[in-house]
Amino acid sequence: MISLAGRDILHAWGKFVFTGMGLGLLIGVTLTMAGVYRGMVDDGKVLLDNSGADLWVVQQDTLGPYAESSSIPDDLWRSIRTMPGVAQAANVTYLTMQVGKGDQDVRAMVVGIMAGEPGTPGWPPQLIAGRQITRSHYEAVADVASGAQLGDVLKIRRNHYTVVGLSRRMVSSSGDPMVFIPLKDAQEAQFLKDNDAILMQRRRVEANPAFNRPNVPGLLDAVIDSQTRSNAVNAVLVRVQPGASPDEVAEPIRRWKRFTVHVRAQMEGILVGKLIATSAKQIAMFLVILSMVSAAIVAFIIYTLTMDKIREIAVLKLIGTRNRTIAAMILQQALVLGVIGFVVGKIAATFAAPMFPKHVLLVPGDSVIGFFVVLGICMVSSLVSIRMALRVDPAEAIGG
């Protein structure tokens, strides 16, 4: 019966091939959507890996610094550094914004890093070109996904930064490339008010009699300076000593410093379970819709092919062919159509993935699952055609 199904496929090979290619493109979109979700999860894990941290100290009762805003004093890292089990502690700021590059704007996450050396938490772990930041102002390390090259000048708020180093796969949880600049510059970019806001704040303070006391020299200037100077960061990245338990190191910080401390497992849960949860649900809905459309296409094509050979099926039944043999022929045709579609879809997804602006991660396990899902859809879709074929009256073979 395999040869009978094969002969029938060869007889209508053009319809099979073109239908398989159309179905394959649909399957390719489905595999790509699954790859987009995998890429989002991978971006989140890469973000945590590249931070070099075991603990994230953030504002109390927040999910910062990636999922929520967080603001903590920039001198907190000193006291955390002296706590038991802490090997390194460093301030960091994160700000997603438009970065000017020539005549264009690039969506990027600007990261403010403390002065230090390679290996300090928050620093890019390795570069593919150039060097790390060595000056306290106006130097930047950019990810190659931003399109920046060595020597390019990036505009962040009012200042300009020369790109001295390039990194790869340094991205935010949403896939935006990272741009690293000195911490003080990042604090100004994120927290410092613009000139007009500072001028209006000065006027409001000057008009307040409580701060304009002649008998307290310098009070007015001190108040204005405190309100226009930034002393905040988004988080303190902590690396624990070898052999130390992150949970045990985090507990004293929570108890005595009164800040929220997230360990690696908690940060992964925040990024995957909260930050990209809505996107994951949307992708899941698209996968369900695409699966239903694929099933409808296969069912329609197999039904059409079966209708085209009603007379041949009647002849087979007239000469004594068993029903299960006829059913097997239709099922085999549906499976062949599914195999052709999956092969075309897998090839299309593989070549299309690098062209997407977001990171698309095609996992072999997803392809294996997708292959069996496609075969299952084809089997279910063939049931309507099988039922119709089994109800064909052998008398139709000799009828007009």
C-alpha positions in Angstrom: 0.0 0.0 0.0 3.0 2.3 0.4 3.6 2.1 -3.3 0.0 2.9 -4.0 0.2 6.1 -1.9 3.5 6.9 -3.5 2.1 6.5 -7.0 -0.8 8.8 -6.1 1.6 11.4 -4.8 3.7 11.2 -8.0 0.6 11.6 -10.0 -0.2 14.9 -8.3 3.4 15.8 -7.3 3.0 19.4 -8.3 0.1 20.0 -6.0 1.9 18.2 -3.2 5.2 20.1 -3.6 3.6 23.6 -3.8 1.2 22.8 -0.9 4.1 21.5 1.1 6.1 24.6 0.5 3.2 26.8 1.6 2.7 24.7 4.7 6.4 24.8 5.3 6.5 28.6 5.3 3.7 28.5 7.9 5.7 26.0 10.0 8.8 28.1 9.6 6.9 31.1 11.1 5.8 28.8 14.0 9.4 27.7 14.6 10.6 31.3 14.4 8.0 32.4 17.0 9.2 29.7 19.4 12.8 30.8 18.7 11.8 34.4 19.6 10.6 33.3 23.0 13.7 31.2 23.5 15.8 34.2 22.5 14.0 36.4 25.1 14.7 33.9 27.9 18.3 33.6 26.7 18.7 37.4 26.6 17.6 37.5 30.3 20.0 34.8 31.3 22.8 36.4 29.4 22.1 39.7 31.1 22.5 38.1 34.5 25.6 36.2 33.5 27.3 39.3 32.1 26.6 41.3 35.2 29.0 39.0 37.1 26.8 39.3 40.3 25.5 36.7 42.7 23.3 39.2 44.6 21.4 42.3 43.5 20.8 44.8 46.3 18.0 47.1 45.3 15.4 49.5 46.8 13.2 47.9 49.4 10.1 46.1 48.1 11.0 46.5 44.5 11.8 44.0 41.7 14.7 46.2 40.4 16.9 47.0 38.7 15.6 45.4 35.5 11.9 45.0 36.0 11.2 48.1 38.2 12.9 51.3 38.9 15.2 51.3 42.0 17.1 54.1 43.7 19.5 53.5 46.5 22.4 55.6 48.0 25.6 55.4 46.0 27.7 55.0 49.2 25.9 51.8 50.3 28.4 49.6 48.5 31.1 50.5 51.0 29.2 49.0 54.0 28.1 46.0 52.0 31.7 45.3 51.0 32.7 44.8 54.6 29.9 42.3 55.4 30.8 38.6 55.9 31.0 36.5 52.7 31.2 39.4 50.3 34.1 39.4 47.9 33.2 42.4 45.7 30.5 45.0 45.6 30.0 47.7 43.0 27.4 50.3 42.1 25.6 50.2 38.8 22.9 52.2 37.0 20.7 51.0 34.1 18.8 53.3 31.8 17.1 52.3 28.5 17.0 55.3 26.2 17.7 56.6 22.7 21.4 57.0 22.1 22.5 59.4 19.3 24.9 57.9 16.7 25.5 60.4 14.0 22.2 61.4 12.4 20.4 58.3 13.8 19.1 57.2 17.2 19.7 53.7 18.6 17.6 52.1 21.3 20.1 51.0 23.9 20.5 50.3 27.6 23.0 52.7 29.1 25.0 51.1 32.0 26.9 53.1 34.4 29.9 51.2 35.9 32.2 52.0 38.8 35.9 52.7 38.3 37.8 49.5 38.7 39.3 46.8 36.5 38.0 44.0 34.2 36.1 41.5 36.3 34.4 44.1 38.5 30.7 43.4 38.8 28.8 45.3 36.1 31.7 45.5 33.7 31.6 43.8 30.3 33.4 40.4 30.9 35.2 40.5 27.6 35.7 42.6 24.5 36.1 41.7 20.9 37.9 44.9 20.0 39.4 47.9 21.7 39.9 48.4 25.4 37.9 48.9 28.6 37.0 52.3 30.0 40.0 53.9 31.7 38.9 57.5 32.1 36.3 58.9 34.5 34.4 60.7 31.8 33.3 60.6 28.1 34.4 57.1 27.2 32.1 54.2 26.3 32.1 50.5 25.5 29.3 49.5 23.1 27.8 46.2 22.0 28.3 45.5 18.3 24.5 45.2 17.9 24.3 49.0 18.3 26.1 49.4 15.0 28.9 51.4 16.7 32.5 51.2 15.7 35.7 52.0 17.5 36.2 55.8 17.5 32.5 56.6 16.9 31.0 59.3 19.0 27.7 58.6 20.9 25.5 61.3 22.3 23.9 60.5 25.6 21.8 63.4 27.0 24.0 66.5 26.7 27.4 64.8 26.6 29.3 63.0 23.9 31.2 59.7 24.4 34.0 58.1 22.3 33.6 54.4 21.7 36.9 52.8 22.9 35.8 49.2 23.1 33.3 46.8 21.5 31.5 43.8 23.1 29.2 41.0 21.8 26.0 39.6 23.3 25.8 42.3 25.9 22.1 43.0 25.8 19.2 43.8 28.0 16.3 41.4 28.7 14.4 43.0 25.8 17.4 42.5 23.4 18.6 46.2 23.4 22.4 46.5 23.0 24.2 47.8 26.0 26.4 50.9 26.1 28.8 51.2 29.1 29.9 54.6 30.4 31.5 55.8 33.7 29.1 55.8 36.7 29.2 59.5 37.3 28.3 60.2 33.8 25.4 57.7 33.9 24.1 59.2 37.2 24.0 62.6 35.4 22.2 61.1 32.4 19.6 59.3 34.6 19.1 61.5 37.6 20.4 65.0 36.9 17.9 67.6 35.9 18.3 69.8 32.8 19.4 73.4 33.0 15.9 74.8 32.9 14.6 72.5 35.6 17.6 73.4 37.8 17.0 77.2 37.2 13.3 76.8 38.2 14.3 74.7 41.3 16.7 77.5 42.3 14.0 80.1 42.0 11.6 78.0 44.1 14.2 77.5 46.8 15.2 81.1 46.9 11.5 82.1 47.3 11.1 79.8 50.3 11.8 81.8 53.5 12.7 78.7 55.4 15.9 78.3 53.3 16.8 81.9 52.9 18.1 82.8 56.4 20.7 85.5 56.7 22.0 84.2 60.0 22.9 80.8 58.4 25.5 81.5 55.7 25.7 79.1 52.8 22.4 77.3 53.7 20.7 78.3 50.4 23.6 77.1 48.3 23.8 73.8 50.3 20.1 73.1 49.7 20.3 73.9 46.0 23.4 71.7 45.6 21.7 68.8 47.4 18.7 69.0 45.2 20.6 69.2 41.9 23.4 66.7 42.6 22.8 63.0 42.1 23.8 60.5 44.8 21.7 57.6 43.7 22.3 54.4 41.8 19.9 51.6 40.7 21.6 48.7 42.4 24.7 47.3 44.1 26.0 44.2 42.4 27.5 41.7 44.9 29.8 38.8 44.3 30.2 36.4 47.1 33.3 34.7 48.2 34.1 31.2 46.9 32.2 28.6 49.0 29.9 31.1 50.5 26.1 30.7 50.1 24.4 33.6 48.4 21.3 33.1 50.5 23.3 33.3 53.8 25.2 36.4 52.6 21.9 38.1 51.5 20.1 37.6 54.8 22.2 40.0 57.0 21.9 42.7 54.2 18.1 42.4 54.2 18.0 42.4 58.0 20.5 45.2 58.9 20.6 47.4 55.8 16.8 47.3 55.2 17.2 46.7 51.4 15.8 44.1 49.1 18.3 41.5 48.0 17.7 39.2 45.1 19.7 36.0 44.5 20.3 34.6 41.0 17.2 32.3 41.1 15.0 35.1 42.1 16.3 37.4 39.3 15.7 34.7 36.7 12.1 34.3 38.0 11.6 38.1 37.8 12.9 38.3 34.2 11.2 35.2 32.9 8.1 35.0 35.0 7.2 38.7 35.2 9.1 40.8 32.7 8.5 38.7 29.6 5.4 36.9 30.9 3.0 38.9 28.7 5.2 38.4 25.6 5.3 34.7 26.3 1.5 34.5 26.5 1.2 36.4 23.2 3.7 34.1 21.5 1.8 31.0 22.9 -1.5 32.4 21.4 0.2 32.9 18.0 1.5 29.3 18.2 -1.9 27.9 18.9 -3.4 30.0 16.0 -0.7 28.9 13.6 -1.2 25.3 14.6 -5.0 25.6 13.9 -4.3 27.2 10.5 -1.8 24.5 9.6 -4.4 21.8 10.6 -7.0 23.5 8.4 -4.7 23.7 5.4 -3.7 20.0 5.7 -7.3 18.9 6.2 -8.4 20.9 3.2 -5.7 19.7 0.9 -6.1 16.0 1.9 -9.9 16.4 1.5 -9.5 17.8 -2.0 -7.1 15.1 -3.0 -9.5 12.5 -1.7 -12.4 14.0 -3.5 -10.4 13.9 -6.8 -10.1 10.1 -6.5 -13.5 9.1 -5.2 -14.0 6.9 -8.3 -10.6 5.2 -7.7 -11.5 4.5 -4.1 -14.8 3.0 -5.2 -12.9 0.7 -7.6 -10.6 -0.4 -4.8 -13.5 -1.2 -2.5 -15.2 -3.1 -5.4 -12.2 -5.4 -5.9 -12.1 -6.1 -2.2 -9.6 -3.7 -0.8 -9.9 -3.4 3.0 -11.0 -0.2 4.6 -7.8 0.0 6.7 -5.7 -0.1 3.5 -7.6 2.8 2.1 -7.3 4.7 5.3 -3.6 4.0 5.5 -3.1 5.4 2.0 -4.8 8.7 2.9 -2.9 8.9 6.2 0.4 8.3 4.5 -0.3 11.1 2.1 -1.1 13.5 5.0 2.2 12.5 6.7 4.2 13.0 3.6 2.7 16.4 3.2 3.6 17.1 6.8 7.2 15.9 6.4 7.7 18.1 3.3 6.2 21.1 5.1 8.4 20.6 8.2 11.6 20.3 6.1 10.8 23.4 4.2 9.8 25.2 7.4 13.0 24.2 9.2 15.1 25.4 6.4 13.2 28.7 6.1 13.4 29.3 9.9 17.2 28.6 10.0 17.9 31.1 7.2 15.5 33.7 8.4 16.5 33.7 12.1 19.7 35.8 11.6 17.7 38.5 9.8 15.5 39.2 12.7 16.3 42.4 14.8 15.7 40.4 18.0 17.7 37.3 19.1 16.1 34.2 17.7 17.3 31.0 19.4 16.3 27.8 17.5 16.7 24.9 20.0 17.0 21.4 18.6 14.6 20.1 21.2 11.9 22.5 19.9 12.5 21.2 16.4 12.0 17.6 17.5 8.8 18.5 19.4 7.6 20.5 16.4 8.2 17.6 14.0 6.0 15.3 16.1 3.4 18.0 16.6 3.2 18.5 12.8 2.8 14.7 12.3 0.1 14.7 14.9 -1.7 17.6 13.2 -1.5 15.8 9.9 -2.9 12.6 11.4 -5.8 14.4 13.0 -6.4 16.5 9.8 -6.7 13.3 7.7 -9.5 11.9 9.8 -12.2 13.8 7.9 -10.9 12.5 4.6 -10.6 9.0 5.9 -14.2 9.0 7.1 -15.4 10.3 3.8 -13.4 7.6 1.9 -14.7 4.8 4.0 -18.3 5.9 3.3 -17.9 5.7 -0.5 -20.3 3.2 -2.1 -18.5 0.6 -4.4 -21.3 1.0 -6.8 -19.9 4.4 -7.8 -17.2 2.5 -9.6 -19.7 1.3 -12.2 -22.0 4.3 -12.0 -22.1 7.1 -14.5 
